[in-house]
Amino acid sequence: MNVEIFDFLESCIVVFDKNNKVVYSNAKAKERFNIKVDADVRNIFQPDDRKIFFENLLDVLNKEGTYKNFIRFIDKNEKIQFCYINVFKNSEFFVFEIIVLSGFSKLSLSQKNLNYSYLKYISQGIAHVLRNPIMSISGFLNLIKKKLPNDLKEEIEPYIESIQNEFSKIMKVVLDIEIINNASELKLEKVSIDEFLNSAFENFRKENTAKFIDYSYNFNCNSSLFLDKKLFGLVLEEILKNAYESIEEKGNIFMSCQKEDNNIIISIKDNGGGIDKERLSMLFTPFYSTKPKNVGLGLFISKLIVQAHKGRLRIISRNNTTTVKLILPIEKRSRMRIQRLNIV
């Protein structure tokens, strides 16, 4: 194949081998990232991504063959570039297609300096474009499922269910995007916090049994809070999911609730190895994740939801354990100002 054609592309094309050595880069990759043959492809990654994230990425590629997501790379001027990557494995080689999102190129690593207006502008269009086609495809799949001849159901239905599960994941991303765009206003209702937490914890435990995890809890607040049950449920699910994913095969997840002064403090603790200081400082940055399969919006959105409830979200990691604390004020509804989720 004549690879010179790739020099006409606006996207950066990089091919590297199993030793992480670059074997080919097109003109745009050389121009923007100074990627040369025989260089280490990890040089374009941020320092904290070069080991954990990169190893996880290769693991996904070796198992599934493809991977797509947003990521920040370092260009030839040592500046952060916000990019979208399409990665796939071809025989013994790996191929990066890197699309630099110029509208995001001004994003810095500091959350204080992040220009979220770019994020909101782009994500509004993404959510609008995705929602209707996804709903249509899902509807057609249900129709196909109903009209399958009996002799084909056993063979075909598992494939349809797999496709529907993947579409559910995409719809979760659309929901995240709508939350980012202030599309969701809190719908507060009075809930018994002990009952609410017990239900959320038990549902998660029942659905996540593939690992040898000791689930335990202690809910003894005997208090009520005004919560948006749907949105706050997403927060709990995200934090529990992160705890679950941090444990490789065997471990513990403990969830508790306690009352301190005029606050309810919800704690979720795991022994999944902890988080180093560099990663800890980046956890609430949108599209940042060391797990290639994650989009990197979960904790960012969770923090927005907690703040909209006039609360705080803290993450403490030490001695191979991580504890996430949700600190929520106990207020009467008359005093509870309903707030929109806001990132500006």
N, C-alpha and C positions, 0 to 999 in steps of 0.2 A: 504494500500500500504506500502511496505517496504521502508522507506525513507533512510535506510542505504546505498542504492545504490548510492545516491547522493554524498556520501563521496568519491567516486571514480572519480568524475568529476573534471576537472581542473578549471572550472568556479565556481564562488561563488554563492550559492543559499541561498536566505534569504526570509522568509515568515513573514509577519507582519499583524496585525489586524487593525481595523478602528481607534483604539486609538494609532496607530503608535508603538505598542509594538511588539517586535520580538517574534514569537512563534516557529520558527525553523531556524537554520542556519547549513549548512553542514561544513565539516571539513576544506575546503579551505577558507570559509568565516571567520571561527574562527581564522585560522592561519594568514590570511593576514590583516583582519580588526578587529579582536578581537570582533566579533559580538556574543553576548550571548543572550540566552532566557531572556525575560522581559526587555531587554535594549530598548532604544528609537532608532528606525531605523535612525532617522535624525542625529544621532551622526556621521555618516560617510560622511555627506554632509559638504561642506564648510559653514562657518557661514552665509555668505550672500545668500546662497541657501536654508537655512533651513526653511525659511518662504515663501517668494514669489514663488520661483521655486517649492518647495515641494507642496504647496497648489495648484499651477497650474497643477502640475503633477497628483495629486489626482483627480482634476476636470476632466482632460482628461480621466483618468482610469475609473471614475464613468460613464462617458458619452460613451466612445468608447471601454473600456475594455482592450486595449493594447497600448504600447508605446515603441519606440526604438530610441536610440540616443547616442551620445558621451557625456561624462560628466567627471568631475574631482571629485574624492572622497579622503577622508583622511584615510590613513591606520593606523595600530596600533602604528606606530612610529611617528605619526603626520606629515607624509610626503604626498605630493600630488601624487595621482596615476591617470593617464589618462586611462579611462575605456570606454567600450561600454556596455550599459545596455539594456536588453530586459525585459520589465515589463508587467505583465498582472494581471487582476483581476480574482480570482477564488472563487465564492460564496461570503463570507464575508471577504475573505482574499486577500492580495496583494502579488505577488511573484516577487522578483528581481532575475534575472540572470545577474551577473556582470562578464564581461570578462576584465581582466586587460591587457592592451596593453603594454607589457614589453618594446617594443621599444620606447614608449613615457614616460616611468616612470621617465626619467630624466628631463622632462619638469618642469620648475618652474613657479611660478605665475608672475614673472617679465618678461615683454615682451622683455627686453634687453637680458635676458638669455635664451629665448625660442630657442631651437635647431630646426629650421624649416627644416633642411635637412631630419629629420625623417618624418615630415609631407609631404614633397614633394615626398619622396621615396614611402611611402604607398599610397598616393593619385594618383600617376601615374598608379599604378596597378589597383586601384579601377576604375578610369575613363576608362581604356582600357577594363576591364572586363565587365563593365556595358553598355557601349555605344551600341555595336552590338546587344546583346540580347534585349535591350529596343527597338531599331529601328525595329528589326524583329517582336517582339510581337505587336508593334504598327501597323506595316504593315499588319499582319495577322488579327488584329481586324478590320481594314478598309475593308479587303477582306470579312470577315464574315458579316460586316454591309451591304455591297453591295449585298451579296447573300442571305440575310434573306428573307424568304417568306413574302409576304405582310401582311398575317394574324398574323405574329409574330413581325413585326417591332415595333409597338407601345409598345409592352410589353418588348422587348429585348433591343432596341436601348438605352434607358436611362442607362441601366447597362453598356453597351459598352462605352458610353460617360463618365461615372464615372471612368471607368478603364483608359481611355485615359487621363483624367484630372490628375489622380494620376501619370501616366507615365510622364506627362509634368512636374510635380514637381520633379520627379527623374532626368529628363533631365536637369533641372535647377541646380541641385546639381552637375551633371557631368560637366556642363559649368563652375560652380564655381571652380571645381577641376582643370579644364584645365587652367583657369586664374591663379590659384595658381602656376601651374607648368610652368609659363612663356610661355604657348602655344599661347598666344595672343599678337600680336604686334599692336601698335596703327595704325589705318588707319585714318589719319587726313584729315579733309575737312573743308573748311571755312563755318561757319554757322552764321546766325543771332541769337544771343543768346536770344533775346526777343521772336522770333518766335519759337525757339527750346523749350524754357522753357514753353511757352504757350501751345504748342502741348502736351508735356509730362504731364503737370498739368491737362489739360482738359481730356486727355485719362484716367488718374488715377481717376479723379472725377467721370467720367461716369461709370467706372467699380466698384466703391466702394460707394454704396448708402445704405448699410444695416443699417448704423447708422445715427443719426441726427447730421451731421457735417456741419458747415458753412465753405465752401471753399472760400478763397479769395486770390487775388494776386495783385502785382504791379510790372510789368516789364517795365522798362523805361531806359534801358542801352544804347540803340541805338548804339550798338557795335557788332562786329563780333569776333568770336574766332575760332581757329583751334581745333576741337574736333574729337574724335572717337565717332560718334553718337550712335553706338550700345552699346559700353561699358559705355559711360557716361550716356546713358539712363538707364542702369542697376543701376547706382549709385542713380539717382533721384528716380527710382522706389523703391529701398530699403529704402531710407530715408523717403519717403512718406508713405510706408507701415508701417514702425516703428511708425511714427506719428499716423497713423490710428489705429494701434493695441493698442497704449497707451491710447486711448480714449475709455472708457467703453461703453457709450451709446450716449452721447451728448457732443459736443465740437467744437473747432475751429482749422483749419489748414490754416496758412498764408504763402505764398511763395513770395519772393521778389528778385529783382536783382538791384544792384546799382554799379556804377563805382567810384572807389577811386584810384586816381593817375594812376598807370599802371596796376591795378588789377580790375577784375570783382568779386564782392562778391555776391554769391547766398545764401539766407537764407531761411530755412524752419522751421517754429515755430508752436508748438502745445501746448495745455493746458491740456495734458493728465496726469498731476500729478507730472511730473518731475522725476529725477533720483537721488538716493542718492549717496554720495561720493564713497562708496565702489564699487557699480556697475559701476559708471562712469569711474573708473580707469581700469575696466576690459572689457570695451565695444569692444575694438579692438583685444581681445584675441580670436584666432580661437577656435570654438566649444563651446564658452561660450554664454549662453542665459538663461534668466529667464523664457522664454516662452517655454514650453516643445515641442511644435510643430515645433519650429525653430531649424535648424541645428546649427546656431551660426557662420556662415561664412560671412554673408551679409556685416556687417560693416568692417570686416577685409579686404574683397576683395574691398569694396568701397574705402577704404583708399589707397590700392595699385593702383587703377585706377586713383584716383585724383593725387597721387604722380607721376605717370607716365606722367600725363599732366603737370608736374612741379608745381602742386598746393598743397594746404594744406586743411585738413579737421579738423574742430574744433567742439566740442559739448559743449554747455553751458547750465546748468540746474539750475534754481533758481525760487523761488516763484511759484512752481507747473507748471512751463513751461519749455520746452526744445527747444533750438534753435540749429540747425545744420548749420554751415557756410562752404561753399565751396569757397575757395579763389584761383582764377585762374589768371595767368599773361596774359596780352594782348601782344602778340608778333607777329611779321611777320613770315610767314612760313619759310623764309630763316634762321631765327634765332631759330626756334623751333626744337630742337633736338628730333627726334622720339625715344622714349625710350621703352624698353620692361618692362613688369610688373616684378618686382624683389622683393623678400622677403628675400634674403640672406644678 
